[in-house]
Amino acid sequence: MLRKSALLLGIAFLTMSFSSKKHPYTITGSTLQQTNGSYIYLSILDPIKNDFVKTDSTQIKNNTYSFKGTITAPSYAILTTDDINDAFILEQGHIKAYNTPQNINTSSITGTKNNDELDQFTQKVRESQLELTRFKDINQPILENAVQENDGKTIDAISAEFNTLIKKVSDVILDQSANKPNSFTSLVVLYQRLDNDNISREEAYYNYAQLSKELQETNIGQAVKRMIDKTNETKIKVGEYAPDFEAVDLQQNRITLLQNLGKVTILHFWAPWCPSCKETTPFISELFQKYKGEGLKIISIALDEDNEELRKTIQDEKLDWTHISDPATLQIKYGVRTIPTAFIIDKDGVVVDINHLEPSIEDVIKSYLK
């Protein structure tokens, strides 16, 4: 659809970008110290493989290059050579790339709305990281000397300032998601945090939910959804027998799983320090009180040491069933990656559902108590 008004063109830019029509793009790039006639590659993120797939290439001549093509929707992409690896947003318009493999801090990709925003964010992160690096370079010998002389005051002062600078870098990243939750840059931030495994499942879901449908449907949006869903995966699958185990509960009773099955058993992985676990304890307690007379059993595995906080939570929340303290062994055995996770096990020991204490768990329980 033609946009005759310049004002409407500006306002509707993203809407146009996300339409099903093919839109033209050009990439003009300049770089440094690249072999004349060598190739630079354009690759686009495949959301299923979570990997970049080469879609085009062009020769570098006199340290310049260009690409032309069409695209139906903005996509997360990357420009690569043997020593260039610059990510950007492939979208309608004229994209200008400046690739400096000798110093990644001076590389930039701009020219379109989303790339300009991503570049501005990247520059802010780089500035904070450079400040941190400079502080480390200056203070490393001072710190080493303080350690040798057992100078606790100097060690504490340097450590405190270092932690402040680390927080400054983190704040730039977190502020982007908080202040511009529905932006392509925030989607890139979410993707990178998931890829580096430094975001909780709960925070990732929250940030993903803030994105528009159009952003969720981009290639990187689809990749993010798959990555979030993957955090829910467990080693043990529905239809398999629940691995038996022997453990000592908090009452010092030695128990095994298979000797303590009810008509339906919930094997509940949680921890008292987990916010989502705290939110769901009233729900699982309600389920137990409602269905224990019909044959429901619960065995809770706390991924924590036996301590006062654990016992107090169990008492205060009236979690009146079997509890086991096991920081790691059973979590690894069942392949639990996020908590709370509940394995619903039938009377024969078969896993019939894996749930994170969503309301749908009650229907599963009722169906196996009949």
C-alpha positions in Angstrom: 0.0 0.0 0.0 1.4 3.4 -1.0 2.1 5.8 1.8 1.7 9.3 0.4 2.1 11.2 3.6 5.6 11.6 5.0 4.1 11.7 8.5 2.2 8.5 8.0 5.3 6.9 6.4 7.3 7.5 9.6 4.5 6.3 11.9 3.7 3.2 9.8 7.3 2.1 9.1 7.3 -0.9 11.3 3.8 -2.0 10.1 5.1 -1.9 6.5 8.2 -3.8 7.5 6.1 -6.6 8.9 3.7 -7.0 6.0 3.8 -10.0 3.8 5.0 -8.1 0.7 8.7 -8.2 -0.3 10.5 -5.0 0.5 13.9 -4.0 -0.9 17.0 -3.5 1.1 20.6 -2.5 0.2 23.7 -3.0 2.3 26.7 -0.9 1.6 29.7 -1.7 3.7 33.3 -0.6 4.3 35.9 -2.4 6.2 39.6 -2.4 6.9 42.5 -4.6 5.9 40.5 -7.2 3.9 42.1 -9.1 1.0 40.9 -7.7 -2.3 38.5 -10.2 -3.9 37.8 -12.0 -0.7 34.2 -12.8 0.2 31.8 -11.5 2.8 28.7 -13.5 3.6 25.2 -12.6 4.6 23.6 -15.1 6.8 20.1 -15.1 8.4 19.1 -16.8 11.7 17.2 -20.1 11.2 14.9 -20.1 14.2 14.5 -23.9 14.2 18.2 -24.7 14.2 19.1 -21.6 16.1 22.0 -21.1 13.7 22.8 -18.6 11.0 22.4 -19.9 7.4 24.3 -18.3 4.5 21.9 -16.7 2.0 24.2 -14.4 -0.1 27.8 -13.5 -0.6 29.7 -10.8 -2.4 33.3 -9.8 -3.0 35.1 -7.2 -1.1 36.8 -4.7 -3.4 39.1 -2.0 -2.1 37.6 -2.7 1.4 34.0 -2.0 0.2 31.1 -4.3 -0.6 27.4 -4.2 -1.2 24.3 -6.4 -1.1 20.9 -6.0 -2.7 17.7 -8.0 -2.1 14.2 -8.2 -0.8 12.8 -9.4 2.4 9.2 -10.0 3.7 9.9 -9.2 7.4 12.7 -7.8 9.5 15.2 -10.6 10.3 18.1 -11.1 12.6 21.2 -11.5 10.4 25.0 -11.5 10.4 27.8 -10.4 8.2 30.9 -12.6 8.3 34.4 -13.1 7.0 37.2 -15.0 8.6 37.6 -12.2 11.1 34.3 -10.2 10.8 31.2 -11.3 12.8 28.7 -8.5 13.0 25.0 -9.0 13.8 22.3 -6.6 12.6 18.7 -6.4 11.6 18.0 -7.1 7.9 15.1 -4.9 7.0 13.7 -2.6 4.4 15.9 0.4 3.6 19.6 1.4 3.1 21.8 -0.3 5.7 25.3 1.1 6.2 27.9 -1.2 7.7 31.3 -0.3 9.0 33.2 -3.4 9.9 36.5 -3.1 11.9 37.8 -6.6 12.7 40.9 -5.2 14.4 38.7 -3.3 16.9 35.1 -4.6 17.3 34.4 -1.5 19.5 34.4 0.7 16.4 32.2 -1.5 14.2 28.7 -0.2 13.5 25.7 -1.0 11.4 23.2 1.8 11.0 20.9 3.5 8.4 17.5 2.1 9.3 15.3 2.6 12.4 15.9 -0.7 14.1 19.6 -0.8 13.3 20.1 2.8 14.5 18.4 1.8 17.8 20.5 -1.4 18.1 23.7 0.5 17.4 22.9 3.1 20.0 22.3 0.4 22.6 25.5 -1.4 21.6 27.6 1.8 21.9 26.2 2.3 25.5 27.2 -1.3 26.4 30.6 -0.9 24.9 31.2 2.4 26.8 30.4 0.7 30.1 32.5 -2.3 29.3 35.5 -0.2 28.3 35.2 1.7 31.6 35.3 -1.6 33.4 38.3 -2.8 31.3 40.2 0.4 32.0 39.5 0.1 35.7 40.7 -3.5 35.7 43.9 -2.7 33.8 44.8 0.2 36.1 43.9 -1.6 39.4 45.1 -5.1 38.7 48.7 -4.5 39.9 47.4 -2.5 42.9 45.1 -5.4 43.8 47.9 -8.0 43.4 50.1 -5.9 45.7 47.4 -5.5 48.2 46.9 -9.3 48.3 50.6 -9.8 48.9 50.6 -7.3 51.7 47.3 -8.5 53.1 45.8 -5.0 52.7 42.2 -5.8 53.3 41.1 -2.2 53.1 42.5 -1.7 49.6 41.1 -5.1 48.4 37.6 -4.2 49.7 37.7 -0.7 48.0 38.8 -2.1 44.6 36.3 -4.9 44.8 33.5 -2.6 45.7 34.3 -0.2 42.8 34.7 -3.2 40.4 31.3 -4.5 41.4 29.8 -1.1 40.8 31.1 -1.0 37.3 29.8 -4.5 36.6 26.4 -3.4 37.8 26.6 -0.4 35.5 27.1 -2.7 32.5 24.2 -4.9 33.7 22.0 -1.9 34.2 22.4 -0.7 30.6 21.2 -4.1 29.5 18.3 -4.4 32.0 17.2 -0.8 31.4 16.8 -1.5 27.7 14.3 -4.3 28.4 12.5 -2.3 31.1 12.2 1.0 29.2 11.6 -0.3 25.6 10.1 -3.8 26.1 8.5 -3.9 22.7 11.5 -3.2 20.5 13.6 -5.2 18.2 16.7 -4.3 20.3 15.1 -5.7 23.4 14.3 -8.8 21.5 18.0 -9.1 20.5 18.9 -8.6 24.2 16.6 -11.3 25.2 18.0 -13.7 22.6 21.5 -13.0 23.7 20.8 -13.4 27.4 19.0 -16.8 26.7 21.9 -17.9 24.5 24.4 -17.0 27.3 22.2 -18.7 29.9 22.0 -15.6 32.1 18.3 -15.1 32.5 15.7 -17.0 34.4 12.8 -18.8 32.7 10.4 -16.5 34.5 12.1 -13.3 33.4 12.5 -14.6 29.9 8.8 -15.4 29.6 7.8 -12.0 31.0 10.1 -10.1 28.5 8.8 -12.3 25.6 5.2 -11.5 26.6 5.9 -7.8 26.3 6.8 -8.1 22.6 4.2 -7.4 19.9 2.9 -10.3 17.8 4.9 -9.0 14.9 8.1 -9.2 16.8 7.3 -12.6 18.2 6.8 -13.9 14.6 10.2 -12.7 13.4 12.9 -15.3 13.0 14.6 -14.2 16.2 11.3 -14.0 18.0 10.6 -17.6 17.0 14.1 -18.6 18.1 13.5 -17.0 21.5 10.2 -18.9 22.0 11.9 -22.2 21.2 14.8 -21.4 23.6 12.3 -20.5 26.4 10.3 -23.7 25.7 13.5 -25.7 25.8 14.2 -24.6 29.4 11.1 -26.6 30.3 12.5 -29.8 28.8 13.5 -32.7 31.1 15.5 -35.8 30.6 12.5 -38.0 31.6 9.7 -37.8 29.1 5.9 -38.4 29.3 5.2 -42.1 28.7 8.5 -43.3 30.3 8.8 -45.0 33.7 9.8 -42.6 36.5 13.3 -43.7 37.7 13.2 -45.2 41.1 15.3 -43.7 43.9 16.0 -44.2 47.5 16.4 -41.2 49.9 15.9 -40.1 53.4 13.1 -37.7 54.0 13.1 -34.8 56.5 11.6 -37.1 59.2 14.7 -39.4 58.7 12.6 -42.1 57.1 14.3 -44.0 54.3 11.9 -44.2 51.3 11.8 -45.2 47.7 9.6 -43.7 45.0 8.0 -46.8 43.7 7.1 -48.1 47.1 5.3 -44.8 47.9 3.1 -44.3 44.8 -0.5 -43.4 45.2 -3.2 -43.6 42.5 -1.5 -40.5 41.3 1.8 -39.1 42.6 3.2 -35.7 42.1 7.0 -35.7 42.2 7.5 -32.0 42.9 10.9 -30.3 42.4 11.1 -26.9 44.1 13.2 -24.7 46.5 12.2 -22.3 49.3 14.3 -19.5 47.7 12.5 -19.8 44.3 9.9 -17.0 43.8 7.8 -19.0 41.4 7.8 -21.9 43.8 6.6 -19.7 46.6 3.8 -18.4 44.3 2.6 -22.0 43.6 2.9 -23.5 47.1 -0.7 -22.5 48.0 -2.0 -24.1 44.8 -0.2 -27.4 45.3 -1.3 -27.4 49.0 -4.9 -26.9 47.9 -4.6 -29.8 45.4 -3.3 -32.1 48.1 -6.0 -31.2 50.6 -8.6 -31.6 47.9 -7.5 -35.0 46.5 -5.4 -36.8 49.1 -8.5 -38.8 50.3 -8.9 -40.1 46.7 -5.4 -41.4 46.4 -3.2 -38.4 45.6 0.4 -38.5 47.0 3.1 -35.8 46.8 6.8 -36.2 47.2 8.6 -32.8 47.2 12.3 -32.7 46.3 13.8 -29.4 47.6 16.9 -28.4 45.7 18.5 -27.1 48.8 20.2 -28.3 52.0 18.1 -29.3 55.0 18.0 -25.9 56.8 15.7 -23.7 58.9 14.3 -21.8 55.9 13.2 -25.0 54.2 11.6 -26.5 57.4 9.9 -23.1 58.2 8.4 -22.8 54.7 7.0 -26.4 54.9 5.5 -25.7 58.3 4.1 -22.2 57.5 2.6 -23.2 54.2 1.2 -26.5 55.7 2.9 -28.7 53.1 1.8 -31.9 54.9 3.4 -34.5 52.7 6.8 -36.2 52.2 9.8 -33.9 51.7 13.3 -34.7 50.7 16.3 -32.3 50.7 18.5 -33.1 47.7 20.4 -30.2 46.1 21.5 -32.0 42.9 21.4 -35.8 42.6 17.7 -36.2 41.8 17.6 -33.0 39.7 20.3 -34.5 37.5 18.6 -37.9 37.4 15.4 -36.4 36.1 17.0 -33.7 34.0 15.1 -30.9 35.7 16.2 -27.5 34.3 13.8 -25.2 35.9 11.6 -25.1 39.0 8.9 -25.6 40.0 8.6 -28.8 37.9 6.1 -31.5 38.7 6.1 -35.1 37.3 2.7 -36.6 37.4 3.1 -40.4 37.9 0.3 -43.0 37.7 0.0 -46.0 40.0 2.2 -48.1 37.7 5.1 -45.6 37.9 4.6 -44.1 34.4 5.0 -40.4 33.9 1.7 -39.2 32.4 2.4 -35.4 32.5 5.1 -32.9 33.2 3.8 -29.7 34.6 5.0 -26.5 36.1 2.0 -26.2 38.4 -0.2 -24.6 35.8 -4.0 -25.0 36.5 -4.2 -27.8 33.9 -2.5 -30.1 36.3 -5.8 -30.6 38.2 -7.5 -32.1 35.2 -4.7 -34.6 34.8 -4.9 -35.6 38.4 -8.7 -36.0 38.3 -8.5 -38.2 35.2 -6.2 -40.7 36.9 -8.1 -40.7 40.2 -11.3 -42.0 38.6 
